[in-house]
Amino acid sequence: MAGTDHLYSGSRSIPQRTMTRQYVGALDSGTTSTRFMVFDRQGQAVIQAQKEHAQIFPAQGWVEHDPMEIWKNVCEVIRAALQRGDLTAQDFAAIGITNQRETTVIWERKTGLPVYNAVVWQDVRTAGICAAWQADGLEPEVSRVTGLPISPYFSASKIHWILDHIAEGWSRAQRGELCCGTIDTWLLWHLTADQRFNTDVTNASRTMYMDLQTLAWDPGLLQTLGIPECLLPDIQPSSHPEAYGCTSLQGPLAGSVPIGGVLGDQQAATVGQTCFSPGEAKNTYGTGCFVLLNTGREIVRSQNGLVTTVAYAFGQAPPAYALEGSIAMGGATIQWLRDEMAMIATAAESEEWATRVPDSGGCYLVPAFSGLLAPHWRSDARGVLVGLTRYVTKAHVVRAALEAICYQSREVLDAMQRDSGMPLASLHVDGGATANDFLMQLQADIQGVEVVRPRCAETTSLGAAYAAGLAVGYWSSLTELRENYREDHRWQPRTAPQEREAGYRQWRKAVVRTLDWTDPNSR
Ligand code: ADP
């Protein structure tokens, strides 16, 4: 495995003294919470602080966050972690940022205040805008340039919607009065003294404006969609000693620390799992589930409903690409059972209920609550609970919810193997829901593949720390990062292939029942 010096072409201008500093920090601004984690050279988390933010649901299918609340929480968690560890800015060689992707904020250049709430990746209010773009025949060009299908999931239609719904949105954007970014850009702007207006290549690859080959905004698409380039941040490598500047003295770190890396959360998890070789894959079980397969320097175009994306770009080196399958409702299905259905008191209780029964009693839950993402891409789908009889109990439904997470993962993993021609040797897992041992066994059984969980459950934060630490020479090579990897547990499949396939056949029938549910006239 290569060292990193060639990745940065000797451009590291970070003072020597930062390399002797003890820690690297990672700011992880996720869908439901923000955390700040402090890592040592072995990749061990030494301190962390975390805070949830409000999920705002103004209408069916709409999901928003308050960008000011996220910024406030960022300040709080950083200050809390520093206090807990008795640390100051001087203890950090660098910090990295990782974030929920696609979620879009537009703010005023002059005041730094948002003009509207952040429109979250799960939000499907823009299905109509996307349908119109599809009717205009834009899909082949969008897919060729960006590697993405047209979907409300990506930032482009969200930006369009916000500009349509604020006073003089389009003309203010044209005049350069507004800034638009994903959460990384929003936080970077506020964290840096010189209000850096940048994003990294992995976040940019999720907007639906970036050319996968040139790694720049595509002028043709911007023109077709009417987006002025001054509205958008500059695209930078995911790991770089200078691109993201330093934290401001007035900010939560109260000192100047280089921001060495920025990565979208799923790409950060891929880096945290050290999936640096083509053919290595990880699945993160958080709010959603996200499977990424490293395809190396090759841009693999999916024939099976996956997305082509940038995995990471370190320094001046060419980027690594990935095939991705995104599932909107992963752990959020369990949250729904807890918060909306009151079936369980805690997410962990799902394990207890599911293990009271030997199977799901013939019932299937397909949580297409805001449509289906990969590999179906159907925003007209809605959730179903099918196969109900008087025999079905709460325990069966809870088990069906956990099975749904695994079946959805299987759909994308199967598509990935078809696209890449690479059989899956094992599946590296991370994210909050991997605390559920039963869910992990279920995944091994439903996929028929070994499931491996690392000791560090916070691989997303770790990946951001790795990107930042590499940039400033805190870690010297990818090999060093690989050596930090520690396995926690491994699950072997226990089901017979026949049983596995019979369950999967029923699941696919259940998925068909979700389709074509919403009324196209009221979308
Ligand atoms: P995110 O980073 O997307 O906010 P996390 O990685 O923190 O998500 O994981 C939180 C999700 O994991 C929640 O949706 C929660 O319901 C789910 N979860 C947490 N613990 C368990 C568990 N023991 N069993 C099943 N799901 C769980």
Boltz pocket constraint, residues with backbone or C-beta under 6 A from the ligand:
constraints:
  - pocket:
      binder: B
      contacts: [[A, 30], [A, 31], [A, 32], [A, 33], [A, 285], [A, 286], [A, 287], [A, 288], [A, 330], [A, 331], [A, 332], [A, 333], [A, 334], [A, 335], [A, 347], [A, 348], [A, 349], [A, 350], [A, 351], [A, 431], [A, 432], [A, 433], [A, 434], [A, 435], [A, 436], [A, 439]]
      max_distance: 6.0
